Amino acid sequence: MYQQVVAELRTLILTGELAPGERVPSVREIARRWGIAIATATKVMAALRDAGLVETKVGSGTVVAPQPRRARDGEQRSGGRPVLTRGQVMRAAVLVGDGEGIEAVSMRRVAVELGVGTMSLYRHVANKDELVTEMVDAVFGEYELPDPGPDGWRAKLELIARRQWELCHRHLWLPAAVSFTRPLLVPNLTAQTEWTLRALDGLGLPTEICIREALTLHGLVITAARAMADEVEAEQETGLTLDRWWIDKRRRAEELLSTGRFPLLAAVPENAVSDLNELFEYSLARHLDGFEVLLSRSG
């Protein structure tokens, strides 16, 4: 529901129904009009602000920005029609993905975001597959890995895994857009694999072990991130956080566990599986522990 409200308000702004300088509905008005919680309406407003579509003016509240993002970043015009750059297309596509999910990304939807005809995009990308590939490259280029990085192979692997985990937090569509077995051959993602291999270089391991470790570490992050993205989507669709979902299921869980058939599960603390960040950190630590054993055995 959150993404739907963002999309509806964005469309009103980009089509001019809400003109620059015009006041947009307040958080309370959004909550009342769309029947959502205040917290969800606050997220809607934050998404619009992050997209550069609205701004806050003293005495006026939140209004439509004078230049929505589709007209920013030095966009040149000729004959009243926008002249696009590839970077603008990518930023718009990422914006759609962040707000509405990867399924919503299409040539037509990105064209609407930019306020241009769909054919304008084909000067920069051939089709949706290429568009998504370039989106992945763009977001993996949002940060630079340090050179040479922290001391020690473990600190380096922890660094890149956590950076990628944070990236997946910002772009929930990202885990669904990359493949573990058919990697996207784009510069920024390839550079991260190369950085991981440099972290392993000099450990005395065969090349095939190093590349398997690099791919396995990346796969660990993506697998955990997909669970996180699924949970965020479930929260948006149901309005229930994972903690609240477990509370609602407590009676059923107590009935199941009180039978005595599952004594070990019955002893597990309630919050042990609801913190996805903690589960990620645990998975990362245990994986690196295992890799350390492999190193010790290799001499």
Secondary structure, 3 states (H helix, E strand, C coil): CHHHHHHHHHHHHHCCCCCCCCECCCHHHHHHHHCCCHHHHHHHHHHHHHCCCEEEECCCEEEECCCCHHHCCCCEEECCEEECCHHHHHHHHHHHHHHHCHHHCCHHHHHHHHCCCHHHHHHCCCCHHHHHHHHHHHHHCCCCCCCCCCCCHHHHHHHHHHHHHHHHHHCCCHHHHCCCCCCCCCHHHHHHHHHHHHHHCCCCCCHHHHHHHHHHHHHHHHHHHHHHHHHHHHHHHHCCCHHHHHHHCHHHHHHHHCCCCCHHHHCCCHHHCCCHHHHHHHHHHHHHHHHHHHHHHHC
